[in-house]
Structures are given as structure tokens and as C-alpha cells.
Amino acid sequence: VPVFPWHSLVPFLAPTQSD
Amino acid sequence: AAPSPTPAPVPSSIIQLADGELKRVEDLKTEDFIQSAEISSELKIDSSTVERIDSGQSPNAVVIQFSVGELKAQVCVEVLVEYPFFVFGQGWSSCCPDRTTQLFELSCAKLCVGDVCVSLTLRGLR
């Protein structure tokens, strides 16, 4: 099973002001 | 801004938190994001409140309007109905939880107007 760093989830979270 | 639908997280993946702890995507808690962001030198936690949910261009898409951060910037994203967001205190939530569970084996709550979602921004971006 692949292990991903937690920040790889960033694109899957809600948008930010920079989006 | 209306980015095209993005792929959803792979649910069977293992996520390594900032403190090194390993967790499955479906087991992540709000605190995991908060604590990892506290340790992180690059990212800080922010919140995005769901303001509106409208149907999208295609039948299986929705347009979600968020009010982002302290400045309450209005940001719209178009995503597939099964796309999960992470709601503070609640966990993964999507517009069609049944579909999310079916497609990704990720148990989900129903995403509703007023839900406050976790977002992460780069520190020092503004």
C-alpha cells in the first residue's frame, strides 16, 4: 500500500483564496 | 474561478502525518490536519464555508460556492458529486455520500450549506 505525505491531500481539500 | 473536476483521494492510501504517524485516509480526524499544520513550516490551516451548492454542467457534477478564510473570499469549484471534502468535526463529506462510499470505499457524510471545510494554504502566501 502506497504511503503519501499528508500534504498530498491539499488538492483534495476545500479551495483557498489563491484558487 | 471554476477549475475542472479533480480526482478524489485514493481511500486505501496510507497518509503520513507531519509527526510521522501513519493513518488510512478514511481514519483521518480534524485534529490530524490541525496538528500537522501546526508542525508544518509550509502550510497553515484555513477554513472554507459552503455557501451554495448548485447543479453543474454535467448531471454528475455540482458547483460549490465557498466563502474562504477570514476575508470570506468567494470561490466556486465544479466537482463530481462523489468528490469528498473534509468538514471540521465531521470528517469526509460529499454531495452524494452513497456514491462516494460505493466508488472509493470511503464512508462519507452529506455535504450541506453551512458546513465548514478544512483547507490548507501556503504560509506567507499573502
Backbone of each chain as nested JSON, in Angstrom:
{
  "chains": [
    {"id": "A", "residues": [
      {"number": 1, "name": "VAL", "atoms": {"N": [0.853, -1.194, 0.0], "CA": [0.0, 0.0, 0.0], "C": [0.889, 1.245, 0.0]}},
      {"number": 2, "name": "PRO", "atoms": {"N": [0.644, 2.146, -0.946], "CA": [1.485, 3.347, -1.011], "C": [1.27, 4.283, 0.181]}},
      {"number": 3, "name": "VAL", "atoms": {"N": [2.34, 4.935, 0.588], "CA": [2.248, 5.922, 1.668], "C": [2.45, 7.313, 1.072]}},
      {"number": 4, "name": "PHE", "atoms": {"N": [1.524, 8.211, 1.378], "CA": [1.619, 9.569, 0.871], "C": [1.822, 10.534, 2.033]}},
      {"number": 5, "name": "PRO", "atoms": {"N": [2.634, 11.577, 1.829], "CA": [2.738, 12.606, 2.873], "C": [1.404, 13.328, 3.021]}},
      {"number": 6, "name": "TRP", "atoms": {"N": [1.124, 13.79, 4.213], "CA": [-0.198, 14.381, 4.481], "C": [-0.518, 15.557, 3.56]}},
      {"number": 7, "name": "HIS", "atoms": {"N": [0.553, 16.3, 3.164], "CA": [0.27, 17.474, 2.342], "C": [-0.142, 17.095, 0.921]}},
      {"number": 8, "name": "SER", "atoms": {"N": [-0.021, 15.817, 0.569], "CA": [-0.529, 15.409, -0.748], "C": [-2.051, 15.464, -0.801]}},
      {"number": 9, "name": "LEU", "atoms": {"N": [-2.687, 15.618, 0.366], "CA": [-4.149, 15.746, 0.406], "C": [-4.624, 17.167, 0.114]}},
      {"number": 10, "name": "VAL", "atoms": {"N": [-3.698, 18.109, 0.079], "CA": [-4.093, 19.514, -0.088], "C": [-5.014, 19.728, -1.291]}},
      {"number": 11, "name": "PRO", "atoms": {"N": [-4.694, 19.151, -2.455], "CA": [-5.581, 19.409, -3.597], "C": [-6.985, 18.844, -3.418]}},
      {"number": 12, "name": "PHE", "atoms": {"N": [-7.133, 17.944, -2.479], "CA": [-8.427, 17.308, -2.278], "C": [-9.256, 18.012, -1.218]}},
      {"number": 13, "name": "LEU", "atoms": {"N": [-8.702, 19.052, -0.638], "CA": [-9.451, 19.774, 0.39], "C": [-10.131, 20.987, -0.238]}},
      {"number": 14, "name": "ALA", "atoms": {"N": [-10.846, 21.72, 0.588], "CA": [-11.603, 22.867, 0.086], "C": [-10.653, 23.918, -0.507]}},
      {"number": 15, "name": "PRO", "atoms": {"N": [-11.173, 24.742, -1.401], "CA": [-10.317, 25.743, -2.047], "C": [-9.817, 26.79, -1.063]}},
      {"number": 16, "name": "THR", "atoms": {"N": [-8.738, 27.455, -1.452], "CA": [-8.198, 28.548, -0.653], "C": [-8.332, 29.833, -1.46]}},
      {"number": 17, "name": "GLN", "atoms": {"N": [-7.934, 30.933, -0.842], "CA": [-8.088, 32.228, -1.507], "C": [-7.233, 32.337, -2.761]}},
      {"number": 18, "name": "SER", "atoms": {"N": [-6.208, 31.496, -2.851], "CA": [-5.335, 31.575, -4.023], "C": [-5.918, 30.83, -5.215]}},
      {"number": 19, "name": "ASP", "atoms": {"N": [-6.968, 30.04, -4.977], "CA": [-7.528, 29.255, -6.074], "C": [-8.356, 30.134, -7.015]}}
    ]},
    {"id": "B", "residues": [
      {"number": 1, "name": "ALA", "atoms": {"N": [-13.753, 31.706, -10.568], "CA": [-12.867, 30.586, -10.949], "C": [-13.631, 29.278, -10.828]}},
      {"number": 2, "name": "ALA", "atoms": {"N": [-13.565, 28.457, -11.843], "CA": [-14.235, 27.164, -11.8], "C": [-13.331, 26.087, -12.393]}},
      {"number": 3, "name": "PRO", "atoms": {"N": [-12.403, 25.587, -11.57], "CA": [-11.489, 24.551, -12.066], "C": [-12.27, 23.297, -12.453]}},
      {"number": 4, "name": "SER", "atoms": {"N": [-11.725, 22.54, -13.357], "CA": [-12.367, 21.289, -13.757], "C": [-12.316, 20.304, -12.592]}},
      {"number": 5, "name": "PRO", "atoms": {"N": [-13.23, 19.323, -12.62], "CA": [-13.258, 18.36, -11.523], "C": [-11.903, 17.669, -11.345]}},
      {"number": 6, "name": "THR", "atoms": {"N": [-11.512, 17.541, -10.111], "CA": [-10.234, 16.912, -9.81], "C": [-10.48, 15.514, -9.261]}},
      {"number": 7, "name": "PRO", "atoms": {"N": [-9.531, 14.636, -9.413], "CA": [-9.728, 13.294, -8.869], "C": [-9.804, 13.313, -7.352]}},
      {"number": 8, "name": "ALA", "atoms": {"N": [-10.506, 12.376, -6.804], "CA": [-10.651, 12.29, -5.352], "C": [-9.509, 11.474, -4.763]}},
      {"number": 9, "name": "PRO", "atoms": {"N": [-9.276, 11.616, -3.46], "CA": [-8.193, 10.869, -2.818], "C": [-8.428, 9.366, -2.915]}},
      {"number": 10, "name": "VAL", "atoms": {"N": [-7.345, 8.647, -3.045], "CA": [-7.439, 7.19, -3.077], "C": [-7.643, 6.701, -1.65]}},
      {"number": 11, "name": "PRO", "atoms": {"N": [-8.797, 6.109, -1.36], "CA": [-9.145, 5.837, 0.028], "C": [-8.276, 4.805, 0.726]}},
      {"number": 12, "name": "SER", "atoms": {"N": [-7.742, 3.859, -0.05], "CA": [-6.946, 2.83, 0.625], "C": [-5.532, 3.32, 0.917]}},
      {"number": 13, "name": "SER", "atoms": {"N": [-5.223, 4.551, 0.504], "CA": [-3.882, 5.071, 0.735], "C": [-3.602, 5.251, 2.216]}},
      {"number": 14, "name": "ILE", "atoms": {"N": [-2.319, 5.156, 2.525], "CA": [-1.851, 5.475, 3.869], "C": [-1.253, 6.87, 3.82]}},
      {"number": 15, "name": "ILE", "atoms": {"N": [-1.652, 7.686, 4.794], "CA": [-1.166, 9.061, 4.867], "C": [-0.184, 9.173, 6.037]}},
      {"number": 16, "name": "GLN", "atoms": {"N": [0.97, 9.778, 5.753], "CA": [1.92, 10.04, 6.828], "C": [1.723, 11.466, 7.318]}},
      {"number": 17, "name": "LEU", "atoms": {"N": [1.344, 11.586, 8.598], "CA": [1.125, 12.907, 9.182], "C": [2.465, 13.593, 9.43]}},
      {"number": 18, "name": "ALA", "atoms": {"N": [2.412, 14.886, 9.738], "CA": [3.642, 15.662, 9.913], "C": [4.52, 15.116, 11.037]}},
      {"number": 19, "name": "ASP", "atoms": {"N": [3.9, 14.476, 12.044], "CA": [4.698, 13.922, 13.146], "C": [5.157, 12.494, 12.857]}},
      {"number": 20, "name": "GLY", "atoms": {"N": [4.915, 12.011, 11.654], "CA": [5.388, 10.698, 11.258], "C": [4.368, 9.584, 11.404]}},
      {"number": 21, "name": "GLU", "atoms": {"N": [3.268, 9.866, 12.107], "CA": [2.258, 8.837, 12.313], "C": [1.586, 8.459, 10.986]}},
      {"number": 22, "name": "LEU", "atoms": {"N": [1.307, 7.161, 10.832], "CA": [0.649, 6.684, 9.624], "C": [-0.826, 6.421, 9.903]}},
      {"number": 23, "name": "LYS", "atoms": {"N": [-1.68, 6.9, 8.997], "CA": [-3.13, 6.689, 9.133], "C": [-3.728, 6.428, 7.773]}},
      {"number": 24, "name": "ARG", "atoms": {"N": [-4.796, 5.635, 7.74], "CA": [-5.526, 5.478, 6.495], "C": [-6.345, 6.75, 6.231]}},
      {"number": 25, "name": "VAL", "atoms": {"N": [-6.56, 7.052, 4.946], "CA": [-7.303, 8.266, 4.579], "C": [-8.653, 8.323, 5.298]}},
      {"number": 26, "name": "GLU", "atoms": {"N": [-9.31, 7.164, 5.358], "CA": [-10.65, 7.147, 5.951], "C": [-10.63, 7.311, 7.473]}},
      {"number": 27, "name": "ASP", "atoms": {"N": [-9.455, 7.184, 8.083], "CA": [-9.367, 7.302, 9.544], "C": [-8.92, 8.691, 10.0]}},
      {"number": 28, "name": "LEU", "atoms": {"N": [-8.681, 9.594, 9.06], "CA": [-8.183, 10.924, 9.432], "C": [-9.222, 11.699, 10.238]}},
      {"number": 29, "name": "LYS", "atoms": {"N": [-8.741, 12.428, 11.235], "CA": [-9.6, 13.259, 12.076], "C": [-9.22, 14.722, 11.873]}},
      {"number": 30, "name": "THR", "atoms": {"N": [-10.142, 15.606, 12.266], "CA": [-9.875, 17.038, 12.157], "C": [-8.551, 17.395, 12.838]}},
      {"number": 31, "name": "GLU", "atoms": {"N": [-8.314, 16.79, 14.029], "CA": [-7.106, 17.1, 14.802], "C": [-5.839, 16.752, 14.018]}},
      {"number": 32, "name": "ASP", "atoms": {"N": [-5.922, 15.708, 13.173], "CA": [-4.74, 15.315, 12.397], "C": [-4.311, 16.44, 11.464]}},
      {"number": 33, "name": "PHE", "atoms": {"N": [-5.293, 17.085, 10.848], "CA": [-4.975, 18.207, 9.966], "C": [-4.445, 19.389, 10.779]}},
      {"number": 34, "name": "ILE", "atoms": {"N": [-5.109, 19.672, 11.902], "CA": [-4.708, 20.82, 12.721], "C": [-3.289, 20.635, 13.244]}},
      {"number": 35, "name": "GLN", "atoms": {"N": [-3.012, 19.427, 13.791], "CA": [-1.687, 19.187, 14.367], "C": [-0.595, 19.176, 13.297]}},
      {"number": 36, "name": "SER", "atoms": {"N": [-0.897, 18.569, 12.159], "CA": [0.104, 18.538, 11.09], "C": [0.402, 19.942, 10.58]}},
      {"number": 37, "name": "ALA", "atoms": {"N": [-0.642, 20.761, 10.483], "CA": [-0.441, 22.136, 10.014], "C": [0.359, 22.949, 11.025]}},
      {"number": 38, "name": "GLU", "atoms": {"N": [0.169, 22.636, 12.339], "CA": [0.926, 23.362, 13.372], "C": [2.417, 23.069, 13.254]}},
      {"number": 39, "name": "ILE", "atoms": {"N": [2.743, 21.814, 12.95], "CA": [4.144, 21.413, 12.821], "C": [4.744, 21.938, 11.521]}},
      {"number": 40, "name": "SER", "atoms": {"N": [3.904, 22.014, 10.494], "CA": [4.396, 22.33, 9.157], "C": [4.96, 23.733, 9.068]}},
      {"number": 41, "name": "SER", "atoms": {"N": [6.067, 23.86, 8.333], "CA": [6.627, 25.19, 8.091], "C": [6.068, 25.78, 6.802]}},
      {"number": 42, "name": "GLU", "atoms": {"N": [5.371, 24.969, 6.026], "CA": [4.922, 25.42, 4.708], "C": [3.427, 25.688, 4.631]}},
      {"number": 43, "name": "LEU", "atoms": {"N": [2.66, 24.93, 5.416], "CA": [1.211, 25.008, 5.27], "C": [0.549, 25.453, 6.554]}},
      {"number": 44, "name": "LYS", "atoms": {"N": [-0.521, 26.2, 6.422], "CA": [-1.337, 26.521, 7.595], "C": [-2.796, 26.19, 7.287]}},
      {"number": 45, "name": "ILE", "atoms": {"N": [-3.535, 25.938, 8.36], "CA": [-4.906, 25.507, 8.167], "C": [-5.816, 26.725, 7.99]}},
      {"number": 46, "name": "ASP", "atoms": {"N": [-6.787, 26.566, 7.142], "CA": [-7.753, 27.634, 6.889], "C": [-9.125, 26.976, 6.831]}},
      {"number": 47, "name": "SER", "atoms": {"N": [-10.162, 27.766, 6.719], "CA": [-11.492, 27.175, 6.646], "C": [-12.268, 27.776, 5.478]}},
      {"number": 48, "name": "SER", "atoms": {"N": [-13.092, 26.941, 4.9], "CA": [-13.943, 27.363, 3.783], "C": [-15.363, 26.924, 4.092]}},
      {"number": 49, "name": "THR", "atoms": {"N": [-16.272, 27.895, 4.137], "CA": [-17.666, 27.588, 4.455], "C": [-18.473, 27.407, 3.177]}},
      {"number": 50, "name": "VAL", "atoms": {"N": [-19.247, 26.326, 3.131], "CA": [-20.101, 26.074, 1.964], "C": [-21.247, 27.082, 1.965]}},
      {"number": 51, "name": "GLU", "atoms": {"N": [-21.323, 27.885, 0.898], "CA": [-22.373, 28.906, 0.804], "C": [-23.531, 28.486, -0.082]}},
      {"number": 52, "name": "ARG", "atoms": {"N": [-23.181, 27.807, -1.179], "CA": [-24.217, 27.362, -2.109], "C": [-23.782, 26.066, -2.763]}},
      {"number": 53, "name": "ILE", "atoms": {"N": [-24.751, 25.231, -3.098], "CA": [-24.478, 24.035, -3.891], "C": [-25.478, 24.028, -5.048]}},
      {"number": 54, "name": "ASP", "atoms": {"N": [-24.968, 24.15, -6.27], "CA": [-25.825, 24.154, -7.466], "C": [-25.445, 22.988, -8.372]}},
      {"number": 55, "name": "SER", "atoms": {"N": [-26.376, 22.637, -9.27], "CA": [-26.038, 21.585, -10.218], "C": [-25.026, 22.125, -11.226]}},
      {"number": 56, "name": "GLY", "atoms": {"N": [-24.174, 21.228, -11.713], "CA": [-23.101, 21.643, -12.608], "C": [-23.442, 21.434, -14.069]}},
      {"number": 57, "name": "GLN", "atoms": {"N": [-22.426, 21.532, -14.921], "CA": [-22.623, 21.405, -16.368], "C": [-23.11, 20.009, -16.749]}},
      {"number": 58, "name": "SER", "atoms": {"N": [-22.585, 19.001, -16.087], "CA": [-22.997, 17.632, -16.385], "C": [-23.809, 17.097, -15.202]}},
      {"number": 59, "name": "PRO", "atoms": {"N": [-24.614, 16.052, -15.465], "CA": [-25.545, 15.572, -14.423], "C": [-24.856, 15.105, -13.143]}},
      {"number": 60, "name": "ASN", "atoms": {"N": [-23.615, 14.661, -13.279], "CA": [-22.945, 14.144, -12.085], "C": [-21.952, 15.148, -11.5]}},
      {"number": 61, "name": "ALA", "atoms": {"N": [-22.144, 16.428, -11.858], "CA": [-21.265, 17.466, -11.32], "C": [-22.063, 18.485, -10.511]}},
      {"number": 62, "name": "VAL", "atoms": {"N": [-21.427, 19.093, -9.546], "CA": [-22.037, 20.171, -8.775], "C": [-21.074, 21.353, -8.722]}},
      {"number": 63, "name": "VAL", "atoms": {"N": [-21.656, 22.543, -8.612], "CA": [-20.847, 23.739, -8.422], "C": [-21.027, 24.171, -6.971]}},
      {"number": 64, "name": "ILE", "atoms": {"N": [-19.932, 24.188, -6.245], "CA": [-19.98, 24.547, -4.831], "C": [-19.324, 25.907, -4.642]}},
      {"number": 65, "name": "GLN", "atoms": {"N": [-20.074, 26.802, -4.018], "CA": [-19.522, 28.128, -3.723], "C": [-19.074, 28.156, -2.274]}},
      {"number": 66, "name": "PHE", "atoms": {"N": [-17.797, 28.487, -2.083], "CA": [-17.223, 28.568, -0.747], "C": [-16.945, 30.016, -0.369]}},
      {"number": 67, "name": "SER", "atoms": {"N": [-17.049, 30.293, 0.92], "CA": [-16.565, 31.54, 1.476], "C": [-15.282, 31.197, 2.229]}},
      {"number": 68, "name": "VAL", "atoms": {"N": [-14.156, 31.692, 1.742], "CA": [-12.858, 31.198, 2.17], "C": [-12.153, 32.157, 3.125]}},
      {"number": 69, "name": "GLY", "atoms": {"N": [-11.725, 31.614, 4.259], "CA": [-10.835, 32.335, 5.161], "C": [-11.465, 33.555, 5.81]}},
      {"number": 70, "name": "GLU", "atoms": {"N": [-10.613, 34.309, 6.509], "CA": [-11.088, 35.476, 7.242], "C": [-11.642, 36.535, 6.294]}},
      {"number": 71, "name": "LEU", "atoms": {"N": [-11.08, 36.583, 5.089], "CA": [-11.508, 37.597, 4.126], "C": [-12.81, 37.218, 3.432]}},
      {"number": 72, "name": "LYS", "atoms": {"N": [-13.271, 35.999, 3.704], "CA": [-14.515, 35.489, 3.105], "C": [-14.52, 35.633, 1.579]}},
      {"number": 73, "name": "ALA", "atoms": {"N": [-13.401, 35.322, 0.987], "CA": [-13.307, 35.349, -0.475], "C": [-14.255, 34.314, -1.059]}},
      {"number": 74, "name": "GLN", "atoms": {"N": [-14.958, 34.683, -2.122], "CA": [-15.905, 33.771, -2.745], "C": [-15.191, 32.965, -3.825]}},
      {"number": 75, "name": "VAL", "atoms": {"N": [-15.18, 31.661, -3.653], "CA": [-14.522, 30.779, -4.608], "C": [-15.502, 29.689, -5.01]}},
      {"number": 76, "name": "CYS", "atoms": {"N": [-15.654, 29.487, -6.326], "CA": [-16.524, 28.424, -6.836], "C": [-15.676, 27.297, -7.399]}},
      {"number": 77, "name": "VAL", "atoms": {"N": [-16.057, 26.08, -7.111], "CA": [-15.408, 24.94, -7.746], "C": [-16.484, 24.014, -8.291]}},
      {"number": 78, "name": "GLU", "atoms": {"N": [-16.19, 23.428, -9.455], "CA": [-17.091, 22.424, -10.004], "C": [-16.426, 21.066, -9.818]}},
      {"number": 79, "name": "VAL", "atoms": {"N": [-17.136, 20.182, -9.142], "CA": [-16.579, 18.86, -8.855], "C": [-17.646, 17.795, -9.124]}},
      {"number": 80, "name": "LEU", "atoms": {"N": [-17.196, 16.566, -9.217], "CA": [-18.14, 15.464, -9.334], "C": [-18.867, 15.284, -8.007]}},
      {"number": 81, "name": "VAL", "atoms": {"N": [-20.113, 14.799, -8.078], "CA": [-20.945, 14.712, -6.866], "C": [-20.316, 13.844, -5.777]}},
      {"number": 82, "name": "GLU", "atoms": {"N": [-19.466, 12.9, -6.201], "CA": [-18.857, 11.986, -5.215], "C": [-17.589, 12.56, -4.593]}},
      {"number": 83, "name": "TYR", "atoms": {"N": [-17.18, 13.759, -5.042], "CA": [-15.923, 14.326, -4.554], "C": [-16.033, 14.694, -3.069]}},
      {"number": 84, "name": "PRO", "atoms": {"N": [-15.163, 14.122, -2.24], "CA": [-15.271, 14.399, -0.807], "C": [-14.458, 15.61, -0.348]}},
      {"number": 85, "name": "PHE", "atoms": {"N": [-15.02, 16.344, 0.58], "CA": [-14.312, 17.406, 1.286], "C": [-14.217, 16.991, 2.747]}},
      {"number": 86, "name": "PHE", "atoms": {"N": [-13.331, 17.647, 3.489], "CA": [-13.185, 17.291, 4.902], "C": [-13.797, 18.396, 5.758]}},
      {"number": 87, "name": "VAL", "atoms": {"N": [-14.88, 18.065, 6.465], "CA": [-15.61, 19.049, 7.266], "C": [-15.098, 19.017, 8.701]}},
      {"number": 88, "name": "PHE", "atoms": {"N": [-14.825, 20.203, 9.261], "CA": [-14.374, 20.319, 10.657], "C": [-15.329, 19.558, 11.58]}},
      {"number": 89, "name": "GLY", "atoms": {"N": [-14.752, 18.694, 12.415], "CA": [-15.536, 17.992, 13.421], "C": [-16.424, 16.893, 12.88]}},
      {"number": 90, "name": "GLN", "atoms": {"N": [-16.425, 16.69, 11.59], "CA": [-17.317, 15.705, 10.984], "C": [-16.586, 14.686, 10.126]}},
      {"number": 91, "name": "GLY", "atoms": {"N": [-15.579, 15.164, 9.393], "CA": [-14.826, 14.262, 8.528], "C": [-15.243, 14.364, 7.083]}},
      {"number": 92, "name": "TRP", "atoms": {"N": [-14.891, 13.332, 6.303], "CA": [-15.146, 13.361, 4.856], "C": [-16.635, 13.499, 4.585]}},
      {"number": 93, "name": "SER", "atoms": {"N": [-16.96, 14.398, 3.679], "CA": [-18.36, 14.678, 3.333], "C": [-18.435, 14.971, 1.842]}},
      {"number": 94, "name": "SER", "atoms": {"N": [-19.488, 14.491, 1.198], "CA": [-19.664, 14.771, -0.226], "C": [-21.134, 15.047, -0.502]}},
      {"number": 95, "name": "CYS", "atoms": {"N": [-21.402, 15.529, -1.716], "CA": [-22.78, 15.826, -2.095], "C": [-23.569, 14.538, -2.309]}},
      {"number": 96, "name": "CYS", "atoms": {"N": [-22.881, 13.451, -2.583], "CA": [-23.555, 12.172, -2.784], "C": [-22.78, 11.084, -2.039]}},
      {"number": 97, "name": "PRO", "atoms": {"N": [-23.003, 11.015, -0.718], "CA": [-22.214, 10.098, 0.116], "C": [-22.301, 8.636, -0.339]}},
      {"number": 98, "name": "ASP", "atoms": {"N": [-23.485, 8.229, -0.811], "CA": [-23.641, 6.839, -1.247], "C": [-22.669, 6.51, -2.379]}},
      {"number": 99, "name": "ARG", "atoms": {"N": [-22.568, 7.454, -3.323], "CA": [-21.679, 7.257, -4.473], "C": [-20.215, 7.254, -4.036]}},
      {"number": 100, "name": "THR", "atoms": {"N": [-19.874, 8.141, -3.116], "CA": [-18.501, 8.195, -2.625], "C": [-18.126, 6.883, -1.95]}},
      {"number": 101, "name": "THR", "atoms": {"N": [-19.051, 6.379, -1.135], "CA": [-18.796, 5.12, -0.448], "C": [-18.652, 3.986, -1.454]}},
      {"number": 102, "name": "GLN", "atoms": {"N": [-19.523, 4.008, -2.457], "CA": [-19.524, 2.952, -3.461], "C": [-18.252, 2.984, -4.313]}},
      {"number": 103, "name": "LEU", "atoms": {"N": [-17.851, 4.171, -4.742], "CA": [-16.719, 4.304, -5.66], "C": [-15.377, 4.201, -4.956]}},
      {"number": 104, "name": "PHE", "atoms": {"N": [-15.286, 4.776, -3.772], "CA": [-13.981, 4.887, -3.119], "C": [-13.893, 4.12, -1.807]}},
      {"number": 105, "name": "GLU", "atoms": {"N": [-14.962, 3.445, -1.443], "CA": [-14.998, 2.761, -0.152], "C": [-14.613, 3.71, 0.972]}},
      {"number": 106, "name": "LEU", "atoms": {"N": [-15.034, 4.953, 0.804], "CA": [-14.762, 5.976, 1.81], "C": [-16.094, 6.387, 2.416]}},
      {"number": 107, "name": "SER", "atoms": {"N": [-16.305, 6.064, 3.676], "CA": [-17.584, 6.423, 4.279], "C": [-17.631, 7.931, 4.483]}},
      {"number": 108, "name": "CYS", "atoms": {"N": [-18.764, 8.499, 4.19], "CA": [-18.897, 9.921, 3.993], "C": [-20.19, 10.42, 4.62]}},
      {"number": 109, "name": "ALA", "atoms": {"N": [-20.195, 11.688, 5.043], "CA": [-21.439, 12.339, 5.441], "C": [-21.924, 13.19, 4.27]}},
      {"number": 110, "name": "LYS", "atoms": {"N": [-23.136, 13.708, 4.379], "CA": [-23.693, 14.576, 3.342], "C": [-23.166, 15.991, 3.524]}},
      {"number": 111, "name": "LEU", "atoms": {"N": [-22.597, 16.537, 2.445], "CA": [-22.101, 17.914, 2.486], "C": [-23.273, 18.881, 2.351]}},
      {"number": 112, "name": "CYS", "atoms": {"N": [-23.375, 19.832, 3.285], "CA": [-24.52, 20.743, 3.307], "C": [-24.046, 22.197, 3.337]}},
      {"number": 113, "name": "VAL", "atoms": {"N": [-24.938, 23.094, 2.918], "CA": [-24.678, 24.524, 3.056], "C": [-24.451, 24.833, 4.537]}},
      {"number": 114, "name": "GLY", "atoms": {"N": [-23.415, 25.6, 4.824], "CA": [-23.085, 25.933, 6.199], "C": [-21.954, 25.093, 6.771]}},
      {"number": 115, "name": "ASP", "atoms": {"N": [-21.649, 23.977, 6.11], "CA": [-20.529, 23.152, 6.575], "C": [-19.216, 23.927, 6.422]}},
      {"number": 116, "name": "VAL", "atoms": {"N": [-18.341, 23.763, 7.409], "CA": [-17.04, 24.432, 7.366], "C": [-15.979, 23.391, 7.022]}},
      {"number": 117, "name": "CYS", "atoms": {"N": [-15.357, 23.557, 5.87], "CA": [-14.404, 22.57, 5.373], "C": [-12.976, 22.984, 5.692]}},
      {"number": 118, "name": "VAL", "atoms": {"N": [-12.131, 21.97, 5.902], "CA": [-10.704, 22.197, 6.107], "C": [-10.061, 22.573, 4.772]}},
      {"number": 119, "name": "SER", "atoms": {"N": [-9.275, 23.629, 4.775], "CA": [-8.417, 23.888, 3.618], "C": [-7.032, 24.239, 4.142]}},
      {"number": 120, "name": "LEU", "atoms": {"N": [-6.051, 24.056, 3.309], "CA": [-4.675, 24.315, 3.704], "C": [-4.061, 25.306, 2.732]}},
      {"number": 121, "name": "THR", "atoms": {"N": [-3.452, 26.344, 3.258], "CA": [-2.831, 27.349, 2.398], "C": [-1.349, 27.422, 2.708]}},
      {"number": 122, "name": "LEU", "atoms": {"N": [-0.588, 27.89, 1.74], "CA": [0.841, 28.075, 1.947], "C": [1.063, 29.228, 2.918]}},
      {"number": 123, "name": "ARG", "atoms": {"N": [1.965, 29.021, 3.876], "CA": [2.315, 30.106, 4.792], "C": [3.045, 31.192, 4.015]}},
      {"number": 124, "name": "GLY", "atoms": {"N": [2.73, 32.433, 4.353], "CA": [3.446, 33.539, 3.724], "C": [3.041, 33.769, 2.287]}},
      {"number": 125, "name": "LEU", "atoms": {"N": [1.897, 33.186, 1.9], "CA": [1.442, 33.379, 0.524], "C": [0.959, 34.809, 0.319]}},
      {"number": 126, "name": "ARG", "atoms": {"N": [0.39, 35.375, 1.377], "CA": [-0.101, 36.744, 1.236], "C": [0.329, 37.589, 2.415]}}
    ]}
  ]
}
